Amino acid sequence: MSSKSEAKNKGTFQPDSDVHITIDDQMKINKFANYNAKVEDLKEELKIRQNELKNLEEAGDEIELLDDDTQIPFLIGEVFMSHDLARTQFYLTIFRNC
């Protein structure tokens, strides 16, 4: 009967098992976890930056269709400022290169 219970317990997790992790191994695990978290954060930031760049490029394409004397509202920080076509294109170029 004991062989059946031993066979049953073979595939299950036993918290009292003899797995020992050294301090060095734990440090390596923590270091890997930190690097992995940083990679995920950088991937998310890259997506955001790529989306911002795409929006700036689309805005540049759209304002090229406007007249030279048209006042174009341009968001800088939290404020919209109206500028002519040349000035707005200048600001778009600056923000694309940042």
C-alpha positions as semicolon CSV with decimal commas, in nm:
position;residue;x (nm);y (nm);z (nm)
1;M;0,000;0,000;0,000
2;S;0,285;0,236;0,068
3;S;0,413;0,195;-0,288
4;K;0,083;0,337;-0,420
5;S;0,104;0,646;-0,201
6;E;0,469;0,695;-0,298
7;A;0,377;0,674;-0,667
8;K;0,097;0,922;-0,611
9;N;0,326;1,176;-0,445
10;K;0,603;1,148;-0,704
11;G;0,441;1,389;-0,950
12;T;0,317;1,643;-0,698
13;F;0,504;1,936;-0,552
14;Q;0,640;1,877;-0,207
15;P;0,742;2,195;-0,026
16;D;0,964;2,000;0,215
17;S;1,182;1,868;-0,067
18;D;1,560;1,899;-0,054
19;V;1,593;2,197;-0,289
20;H;1,847;2,441;-0,154
21;I;1,933;2,769;-0,319
22;T;2,257;2,936;-0,230
23;I;2,285;3,307;-0,172
24;D;2,482;3,341;-0,496
25;D;2,211;3,161;-0,692
26;Q;1,942;3,380;-0,537
27;M;2,143;3,691;-0,623
28;K;2,168;3,572;-0,985
29;I;1,794;3,503;-0,996
30;N;1,719;3,849;-0,860
31;K;1,961;4,011;-1,105
32;F;1,796;3,828;-1,395
33;A;1,449;3,931;-1,275
34;N;1,558;4,295;-1,252
35;Y;1,709;4,287;-1,602
36;N;1,400;4,118;-1,738
37;A;1,175;4,385;-1,582
38;K;1,398;4,657;-1,727
39;V;1,375;4,499;-2,074
40;E;0,996;4,494;-2,053
41;D;0,991;4,860;-1,944
42;L;1,219;4,955;-2,233
43;K;1,001;4,766;-2,480
44;E;0,697;4,957;-2,359
45;E;0,883;5,289;-2,381
46;L;0,996;5,201;-2,735
47;K;0,635;5,138;-2,839
48;I;0,533;5,475;-2,696
49;R;0,817;5,657;-2,874
50;Q;0,743;5,482;-3,205
51;N;0,378;5,587;-3,175
52;E;0,479;5,948;-3,101
53;L;0,713;5,951;-3,402
54;K;0,439;5,810;-3,625
55;N;0,200;6,081;-3,504
56;L;0,457;6,354;-3,573
57;E;0,522;6,221;-3,923
58;E;0,150;6,207;-3,998
59;A;0,106;6,561;-3,865
60;G;0,390;6,680;-4,089
61;D;0,226;6,520;-4,392
62;E;-0,108;6,680;-4,309
63;I;0,021;7,036;-4,259
64;E;0,201;7,028;-4,593
65;L;-0,144;7,037;-4,752
66;L;-0,235;7,366;-4,581
67;D;-0,182;7,721;-4,709
68;D;0,128;7,914;-4,599
69;D;-0,072;8,180;-4,414
70;T;-0,287;7,935;-4,216
71;Q;-0,242;7,949;-3,839
72;I;-0,181;7,596;-3,713
73;P;-0,236;7,509;-3,344
74;F;0,064;7,320;-3,208
75;L;0,070;7,153;-2,867
76;I;0,384;7,230;-2,667
77;G;0,367;7,083;-2,318
78;E;0,013;7,160;-2,205
79;V;-0,041;7,471;-2,419
80;F;-0,161;7,507;-2,777
81;M;0,025;7,777;-2,968
82;S;-0,080;7,893;-3,315
83;H;0,198;7,941;-3,568
84;D;0,228;7,973;-3,942
85;L;0,322;7,678;-4,161
86;A;0,700;7,738;-4,163
87;R;0,725;7,775;-3,784
88;T;0,509;7,468;-3,723
89;Q;0,722;7,260;-3,962
90;F;1,031;7,384;-3,777
91;Y;0,886;7,267;-3,442
92;L;0,787;6,931;-3,592
93;T;1,143;6,881;-3,716
94;I;1,281;6,959;-3,370
95;F;1,042;6,717;-3,197
96;R;1,112;6,440;-3,450
97;N;1,484;6,461;-3,378
98;C;1,449;6,453;-2,998
